[in-house]
C-alpha cells in the first residue's frame, strides 16, 4: 500500500475509533434501556482492550499504534456505566471498576503474565463478540444494539489490518475481530429487517 494511502487509512481508522461507541451510547440514552446488548460482552471487550493497551505500553510500542485504545476504552466505560444505571446495578459497576483497576497493575508484575494475557487477549475479545451474538440469537431482537457502531468496528478492524503487519499475534487478532464484527453487524441488521417486516 502506498505510504500516503496507508496514512489516510491510519487517520480514518483513528477518527472512526474516536466516535465508535457514540451511536451505541445515543441509542441506549434515547431508549433509556440497553435491551439487545450483552453486559458480559461489553465486560469481555473492555478486558481485551485493556490488556492490548497495557501490552502496547509495557513493550514501548509507538503511541500512534495504540492511541485510539484509551478513547475506545473511555467510551466503553461510559456505555457500561449507562447500562448499569438503567439496569439498577450501579454497585456492581463499582466492583467491576475495582477488578479492572487491580488487573491493570497485576498483569505487569511479571513479564510472563503480560505475555500470557496478550496471548489470551484475542480469545477474550473474540469471546466478547460471540457472547453478543449468542445474546442476539437468544432474544431474536437487536433492541438497542447499534449496527452503525458494529459497522464502524468492521472498518476499524479492517483499517488496523492495513496498518499492522509487523507482529503475527496482533495481525491474527485483527483478522479474527474483523470476521466477528462483520458477523455481529450482519446479525443486528438481520433482526432489524425481520422486526420491520413483522
Secondary structure, DSSP 8 states (H G I E B T S, - for coil): --HHHHHHHHHHHHHHHHHTTHHHHHHHHHHT--TT--HHHHHHHHHHHHHHHHHHHHTT--GGGTHHHHHHHHHHHHHHHHHHHHTT-HHHHHHHHHHHHHHHHHTTSSHHHHHHHHHHHHHHHHHHHHHHHHHHHHHT--TT--HHHHHHHHHHHHHHHHH--S-HHHHHHHHHHHHHHHHHHHHHHHHHHHHHH-
